Amino acid sequence: RVSITKAVSAATRRAPTGPLPSEEEVSVLLSLGMPVVVSGAVVGGIGISAGTEAQDEEVARAALKALW
């Protein structure tokens, strides 16, 4: 459920989701949800929730890369 909520939120906002970051926490946004953008249009979202923030970010980036 958490991952689906993150994906929907990222797609709806057309931006990575998460709390407002401090300068040190910018990468946290990528681990919480990422929109899937094709030719400038948001077509979906990816939400990852299982590991550490760094692991979630790595998986989200890999998922986006695998789409292309």
C-alpha positions as a Markdown table, in Angstrom:
| # | Residue | x | y | z |
|---|---|---|---|---|
| 1 | Arg | 0.0 | 0.0 | 0.0 |
| 2 | Val | 2.8 | 2.4 | 0.9 |
| 3 | Ser | 4.5 | 1.9 | -2.5 |
| 4 | Ile | 1.3 | 2.4 | -4.4 |
| 5 | Thr | 0.5 | 5.6 | -2.5 |
| 6 | Lys | 4.0 | 6.9 | -3.2 |
| 7 | Ala | 3.7 | 6.1 | -6.9 |
| 8 | Val | 0.3 | 7.7 | -7.3 |
| 9 | Ser | 1.5 | 10.8 | -5.3 |
| 10 | Ala | 4.6 | 11.1 | -7.6 |
| 11 | Ala | 2.5 | 10.8 | -10.7 |
| 12 | Thr | -0.2 | 13.3 | -9.5 |
| 13 | Arg | 2.4 | 15.9 | -8.4 |
| 14 | Arg | 4.6 | 15.2 | -11.5 |
| 15 | Ala | 7.5 | 15.3 | -9.1 |
| 16 | Pro | 9.3 | 13.1 | -6.6 |
| 17 | Thr | 7.4 | 12.9 | -3.3 |
| 18 | Gly | 8.5 | 13.2 | 0.2 |
| 19 | Pro | 8.9 | 15.7 | 3.0 |
| 20 | Leu | 10.5 | 19.1 | 2.4 |
| 21 | Pro | 14.2 | 18.3 | 2.5 |
| 22 | Ser | 17.1 | 20.0 | 4.2 |
| 23 | Glu | 20.1 | 20.4 | 2.0 |
| 24 | Glu | 21.5 | 17.0 | 3.2 |
| 25 | Glu | 18.2 | 15.2 | 2.6 |
| 26 | Val | 17.6 | 16.0 | -1.1 |
| 27 | Ser | 18.2 | 12.4 | -2.2 |
| 28 | Val | 15.4 | 11.3 | 0.2 |
| 29 | Leu | 12.8 | 12.6 | -2.2 |
| 30 | Leu | 13.9 | 10.1 | -4.9 |
| 31 | Ser | 13.5 | 7.2 | -2.6 |
| 32 | Leu | 9.9 | 8.0 | -1.8 |
| 33 | Gly | 8.2 | 8.1 | -5.2 |
| 34 | Met | 9.2 | 9.1 | -8.7 |
| 35 | Pro | 6.9 | 10.1 | -11.6 |
| 36 | Val | 7.3 | 8.3 | -14.9 |
| 37 | Val | 7.5 | 10.9 | -17.6 |
| 38 | Val | 7.4 | 10.2 | -21.4 |
| 39 | Ser | 7.7 | 13.0 | -23.9 |
| 40 | Gly | 6.9 | 15.5 | -21.2 |
| 41 | Ala | 3.7 | 13.8 | -20.1 |
| 42 | Val | 3.4 | 11.9 | -16.8 |
| 43 | Val | 2.2 | 8.4 | -17.6 |
| 44 | Gly | 2.6 | 6.8 | -14.1 |
| 45 | Gly | 4.7 | 6.7 | -11.0 |
| 46 | Ile | 7.1 | 4.4 | -9.2 |
| 47 | Gly | 6.9 | 3.9 | -5.4 |
| 48 | Ile | 9.5 | 2.0 | -3.5 |
| 49 | Ser | 9.2 | 1.1 | 0.2 |
| 50 | Ala | 11.1 | -1.7 | 1.8 |
| 51 | Gly | 14.7 | -0.9 | 2.4 |
| 52 | Thr | 16.7 | 2.1 | 3.6 |
| 53 | Glu | 16.3 | 5.4 | 1.9 |
| 54 | Ala | 19.5 | 4.7 | -0.2 |
| 55 | Gln | 18.2 | 1.3 | -1.2 |
| 56 | Asp | 14.8 | 2.6 | -2.1 |
| 57 | Glu | 16.4 | 5.3 | -4.3 |
| 58 | Glu | 18.7 | 2.7 | -6.0 |
| 59 | Val | 15.7 | 0.5 | -6.8 |
| 60 | Ala | 13.6 | 3.5 | -8.1 |
| 61 | Arg | 16.4 | 4.6 | -10.4 |
| 62 | Ala | 16.9 | 1.1 | -11.7 |
| 63 | Ala | 13.2 | 0.7 | -12.3 |
| 64 | Leu | 13.1 | 3.9 | -14.4 |
| 65 | Lys | 16.1 | 2.9 | -16.3 |
| 66 | Ala | 14.6 | -0.5 | -17.0 |
| 67 | Leu | 11.6 | 1.1 | -18.7 |
| 68 | Trp | 13.9 | 2.5 | -21.5 |
